[in-house]
Amino acid sequence: MIKRAEIFWLTGMSGVGKTTLVDAARDRLQAEGHIVISVDGDDVRRTTSRDLGFTKEDIIENNARIVDACSRQRTEADVIFVPVIAPYASSRAEARRALEPGYNEIFVSAPLSTLRDRDVKGLYAREARGELDNLVGVSPGSPYEAPQSPDLHIDTGSEELEISVDRVLTYVRTCLHS
């Protein structure tokens, strides 16, 4: 039987903790003997999507490239984590269509005030100073369309990291054993 990884697409605004959750979950799953790949949106931007900007069309193309990467790597792992903003519902619907069965959408959220306080990449401060006019979910014309029916919702603004990681792991393990 050919291995076919379960894909866990973590969507949410910048700084919400998608990669932090993935890193912690990946380490624990690997310690259990699972083969885990991460297709991180930031890494894709620095490599195969260097030619893309942040227009709606470029963001949609970047998401399509991530779907393609997942498809190509699917037989190499048990789990593929995809921490990516993926602000458009249409792109996420296309990812689900292309990657089903085994596509799982995890919405990671926190209040904007929390994201501004964390500001791990300095993007929210740059936007507030008028240096950035396309910050997804904040700048006019750069919406974040929150999932209406995600498979799992994690609120990093109200949960401690370990609780969020445990919830992700419980969900992942359930998917792996069903």
Residue pairs with C-beta under 8 A, 6 or more apart in sequence:
2 75
3 74
3 75
3 76
3 77
3 78
4 74
4 75
4 102
5 37
5 70
5 73
5 74
5 75
5 76
5 77
5 78
5 79
5 80
5 102
6 78
6 79
6 80
6 102
6 104
6 172
6 175
6 176
7 70
7 74
7 79
7 80
7 82
7 99
7 102
7 103
7 104
8 79
8 80
8 81
8 82
8 104
8 106
8 168
8 171
8 172
8 175
9 82
9 84
9 86
9 92
9 95
9 99
9 103
9 104
9 105
9 106
10 18
10 21
10 22
10 81
10 82
10 83
10 84
10 106
10 108
11 18
11 84
11 85
11 86
11 87
11 92
11 105
11 106
11 107
11 108
11 147
11 150
12 18
12 85
12 107
12 108
12 109
12 110
13 85
13 87
13 109
13 110
13 112
13 115
13 136
13 137
13 138
13 144
14 85
14 115
14 121
14 123
14 124
14 135
14 136
14 137
15 110
15 115
15 118
15 119
15 120
15 121
15 123
15 124
16 108
16 109
16 110
16 115
16 156
17 108
17 110
17 154
17 156
17 161
17 164
18 83
18 84
18 108
19 40
19 42
19 83
20 161
21 83
21 108
21 154
21 156
21 161
21 164
21 165
21 168
22 38
22 40
22 81
22 83
23 38
24 161
24 165
25 81
25 165
25 168
25 169
25 172
26 36
26 38
26 79
26 81
28 165
28 169
29 36
29 78
29 79
29 169
29 172
30 36
34 77
34 78
34 79
34 176
35 76
35 77
35 78
35 79
36 77
36 78
36 79
36 80
36 81
37 73
37 76
37 77
37 79
37 80
37 81
38 80
38 81
38 82
38 83
39 66
39 69
39 70
39 73
39 80
39 81
39 82
39 84
40 82
40 83
40 84
41 62
41 66
41 82
41 83
41 84
41 85
41 86
44 62
44 65
44 66
44 69
44 84
45 52
45 62
48 65
48 69
49 61
49 62
49 65
52 58
52 59
52 61
52 62
54 134
54 136
54 142
56 88
59 85
59 87
59 88
59 91
59 136
60 88
60 90
60 91
63 84
63 86
63 88
63 91
63 92
63 94
63 95
64 91
64 94
66 82
66 84
66 95
67 94
67 95
67 98
67 99
70 80
70 82
70 95
70 99
71 98
71 99
73 80
74 80
78 176
79 172
79 176
85 136
85 144
86 92
86 95
87 136
87 137
87 142
87 143
87 144
87 145
88 145
89 145
89 147
89 148
92 105
92 147
95 103
96 103
96 105
102 175
104 151
104 152
104 171
104 175
105 147
105 150
105 151
105 152
106 150
106 151
106 152
106 153
106 154
106 168
106 171
107 146
107 147
107 150
107 152
107 153
107 154
108 154
108 156
109 146
109 153
109 154
109 155
109 156
109 157
110 118
110 155
110 156
110 157
110 158
111 157
112 137
112 138
114 156
114 157
115 124
116 124
116 128
119 125
123 132
123 135
124 135
124 138
126 132
126 135
127 133
127 135
127 138
127 139
132 139
133 139
133 141
133 142
134 141
134 142
135 142
136 142
136 143
136 144
137 143
137 144
147 153
151 171
152 167
152 168
152 171
154 164
154 167
154 168
156 164
159 167
